[in-house]
């Protein structure tokens, strides 16, 4: 009985107690079409499971999905390099449904390219 109770507690501790944050699959992006946008960074979320940002480009706010923080830092891209207000160039795949959002493959800051994938 005690072993069953312990097993039940362990299993229940693995179940999330709050709804999981909505996450998107990569299939919602058009990998056959590469898009390059340039503009000022409006906001930045430097966190896992991956970073995210907003960039102003041609009158629209684009949501950009970055790589995990550890990958970006391992490739030389730091939070300080892409702070809000800085003009950056982003290369990646746009959403298939036309939403102004893209999955970023590379970031170009002050002439230096950072590969994220």
Secondary structure in CASP SS format (residue, H / E / C, confidence):
PFRMAT SS
TARGET T0000
AUTHOR 0000-0000-0000
METHOD secondary structure of the structure
MODEL  1
X C 1.00
X H 1.00
X H 1.00
X H 1.00
X H 1.00
X H 1.00
X H 1.00
X H 1.00
X H 1.00
X H 1.00
X H 1.00
X H 1.00
X H 1.00
X C 1.00
X C 1.00
X C 1.00
X C 1.00
X C 1.00
X C 1.00
X C 1.00
X C 1.00
X C 1.00
X C 1.00
X C 1.00
X C 1.00
X H 1.00
X H 1.00
X H 1.00
X E 1.00
X E 1.00
X E 1.00
X E 1.00
X E 1.00
X E 1.00
X E 1.00
X E 1.00
X E 1.00
X E 1.00
X E 1.00
X E 1.00
X E 1.00
X E 1.00
X E 1.00
X E 1.00
X E 1.00
X C 1.00
X C 1.00
X C 1.00
X C 1.00
X C 1.00
X C 1.00
X E 1.00
X E 1.00
X E 1.00
X E 1.00
X E 1.00
X E 1.00
X C 1.00
X C 1.00
X E 1.00
X E 1.00
X E 1.00
X E 1.00
X E 1.00
X E 1.00
X C 1.00
X C 1.00
X C 1.00
X H 1.00
X H 1.00
X H 1.00
X H 1.00
X H 1.00
X H 1.00
X C 1.00
X C 1.00
X C 1.00
X C 1.00
X H 1.00
X H 1.00
X H 1.00
X H 1.00
X C 1.00
X C 1.00
X C 1.00
X C 1.00
X E 1.00
X E 1.00
X E 1.00
X E 1.00
X E 1.00
X E 1.00
X E 1.00
X E 1.00
X E 1.00
X C 1.00
X C 1.00
X C 1.00
X C 1.00
X C 1.00
X E 1.00
X E 1.00
X E 1.00
X E 1.00
X E 1.00
X E 1.00
X E 1.00
X E 1.00
X E 1.00
X C 1.00
X C 1.00
X E 1.00
X E 1.00
X E 1.00
X E 1.00
X C 1.00
X C 1.00
END
